[in-house]
């Protein structure tokens, strides 16, 4: 639209300019002719006043043209003056040439613009076809400031957004499907064991000692199921991003003391010794309750898999950029375990009674609370390294 108005205004200006030039030439010739006539008349007829001649020329009275017709001048002639006629013809040729050239230029420009638009529309159509085929490449070098280029970029932005939404929804569906399968698998074993023990108690005549043993096993399995359900509920809250972390100063020494209380019974049952080392002023900013649960899960894992002399070490230090907590246990793990240890429902082996959810929950908590966690194997020891940046 802007180009159209530009061409229109340019054409109008050219027409006005050409008309003005014609008028100037015509007026010049007429004035020269009138001046010559006045000079001739006053020279031959001195008694005639110049003012009378000028008044006569400016008169609006229509005179008879019969005298001029005697000498071959007719009304269809452009002018009675050859010089005026010559100038008019010359200007007519020039103006016609200008308009023809301008028309050719305008046609070429319009044709090129139309061809360019057609090419851009074809490219945009092919671009949409590629998007439908799953090819989301954007040709940056082809981008211009035109409307179609802007439309292309908007289509690309919208398509990528929709693609991300689709991929996210697809990943979520796969995750839910896998989680449901894992939960079903995790619950199947303890529920089957509970049903078998209950059937045994109902059908068979077992002695008191055996009955108490079965009941203890049933209680243990129920506690495991309860732990799994609670852990899954907590993880679901993290998945839904509804957990709000408090930001308070946490004294690491006090945090570790509470963790040791949480794992004391498990430590005694496994015969593991826990050694702590660190300064009493080491601290970081975080949510005390959630951090206590995360580190408790890591220490539980260290106790359950401690080997050799069954020692677990908890070392905390204040570094320049971050505060660090290391949880170390005797015994190493395989490369596969190291790569998958934080994955939800991962087990080292099928006979493992662990649900494989504690470390996943711990990692989720620590990272949501702006910390980092990783695992290393060194000198026949497994080391969990937690960092909280200042």
CORPEFEN-V771534 format. One record per residue. N is the residue number from 1. RES is the residue in one letter. BURIAL is + if it has 16 or more other ideal C-beta (glycine too) atoms within 10 Angstrom, else -. Layout:
n = {N:N}
res = {RES:RES}
burial = {BURIAL:BURIAL}
//
This chain:
n = {1:2:3:4:5:6:7:8:9:10:11:12:13:14:15:16:17:18:19:20:21:22:23:24:25:26:27:28:29:30:31:32:33:34:35:36:37:38:39:40:41:42:43:44:45:46:47:48:49:50:51:52:53:54:55:56:57:58:59:60:61:62:63:64:65:66:67:68:69:70:71:72:73:74:75:76:77:78:79:80:81:82:83:84:85:86:87:88:89:90:91:92:93:94:95:96:97:98:99:100:101:102:103:104:105:106:107:108:109:110:111:112:113:114:115:116:117:118:119:120:121:122:123:124:125:126:127:128:129:130:131:132:133:134:135:136:137:138:139:140:141:142:143:144:145:146:147:148:149:150:151:152:153:154:155:156:157:158:159:160:161:162:163:164:165:166:167:168:169:170:171:172:173:174:175:176:177:178:179:180:181:182:183:184:185:186:187:188:189:190:191:192:193:194:195:196:197:198:199:200:201:202:203:204:205:206:207:208:209:210:211:212:213:214:215:216:217:218:219:220:221:222:223:224:225:226:227:228:229:230:231:232:233:234:235:236:237:238:239:240:241:242:243:244:245:246:247:248:249:250:251:252:253:254:255:256:257:258:259:260:261:262:263:264:265:266:267:268:269:270:271:272:273:274:275:276:277:278:279:280:281:282:283:284:285:286:287:288:289:290:291:292:293:294:295:296:297:298:299:300:301:302:303:304:305:306:307:308:309:310:311:312:313:314:315:316:317:318:319:320:321:322:323:324:325:326:327:328:329:330:331:332:333:334:335:336:337:338:339:340:341:342:343:344:345:346:347:348:349:350:351:352:353:354:355:356:357:358:359:360:361:362:363:364:365:366:367:368:369:370:371:372:373:374:375:376:377:378:379:380:381:382:383:384:385:386:387:388:389:390}
res = {X:X:X:X:X:X:X:X:X:X:X:X:X:X:X:X:X:X:X:X:X:X:X:X:X:X:X:X:X:X:X:X:X:X:X:X:X:X:X:X:X:X:X:X:X:X:X:X:X:X:X:X:X:X:X:X:X:X:X:X:X:X:X:X:X:X:X:X:X:X:X:X:X:X:X:X:X:X:X:X:X:X:X:X:X:X:X:X:X:X:X:X:X:X:X:X:X:X:X:X:X:X:X:X:X:X:X:X:X:X:X:X:X:X:X:X:X:X:X:X:X:X:X:X:X:X:X:X:X:X:X:X:X:X:X:X:X:X:X:X:X:X:X:X:X:X:X:X:X:X:X:X:X:X:X:X:X:X:X:X:X:X:X:X:X:X:X:X:X:X:X:X:X:X:X:X:X:X:X:X:X:X:X:X:X:X:X:X:X:X:X:X:X:X:X:X:X:X:X:X:X:X:X:X:X:X:X:X:X:X:X:X:X:X:X:X:X:X:X:X:X:X:X:X:X:X:X:X:X:X:X:X:X:X:X:X:X:X:X:X:X:X:X:X:X:X:X:X:X:X:X:X:X:X:X:X:X:X:X:X:X:X:X:X:X:X:X:X:X:X:X:X:X:X:X:X:X:X:X:X:X:X:X:X:X:X:X:X:X:X:X:X:X:X:X:X:X:X:X:X:X:X:X:X:X:X:X:X:X:X:X:X:X:X:X:X:X:X:X:X:X:X:X:X:X:X:X:X:X:X:X:X:X:X:X:X:X:X:X:X:X:X:X:X:X:X:X:X:X:X:X:X:X:X:X:X:X:X:X:X:X:X:X:X:X:X:X:X:X:X:X:X:X:X:X:X:X:X:X:X:X:X:X:X:X:X:X:X:X:X}
burial = {-:-:-:-:-:-:-:-:-:-:-:-:-:-:-:-:-:+:-:-:-:+:-:-:+:+:-:-:+:-:-:-:-:-:-:-:-:-:-:-:-:-:-:-:-:-:-:-:-:-:-:-:+:-:-:-:-:-:-:-:-:-:-:-:-:-:-:-:-:-:-:-:-:-:-:-:-:-:+:-:+:-:-:+:-:-:+:+:-:-:+:-:-:-:+:-:-:-:-:-:-:-:-:-:-:-:-:-:-:-:-:-:-:-:-:-:-:-:-:+:-:-:-:-:-:-:+:-:-:-:+:-:-:-:-:-:-:-:-:-:-:-:-:-:-:-:-:-:-:-:-:+:-:-:-:+:-:-:+:-:-:-:-:-:-:-:-:-:-:-:-:-:-:-:-:-:-:-:+:-:-:+:+:-:-:+:-:-:-:+:-:-:-:+:-:-:+:-:-:-:-:-:-:-:-:-:-:-:-:-:-:-:-:+:-:-:-:+:-:-:+:-:-:+:+:-:-:+:-:-:+:+:-:+:+:-:-:+:-:-:-:-:-:-:-:-:-:-:-:+:-:+:-:-:+:+:-:-:+:-:-:+:+:-:-:-:+:-:-:-:-:+:-:+:-:-:-:+:-:-:-:+:+:+:+:+:+:-:-:+:+:+:+:+:+:+:+:+:+:+:+:+:+:+:+:+:-:-:-:+:+:+:+:+:+:+:-:-:-:-:-:-:+:+:+:+:+:+:+:+:+:+:-:-:-:-:+:-:-:-:+:+:-:+:+:+:+:-:-:-:-:-:-:+:+:+:+:+:+:+:+:+:+:+:+:+:-:-:+:-:+:-:+:-:+:-:-:-:-:-:+:+:+:+:-:+:+:+:-:-}
//
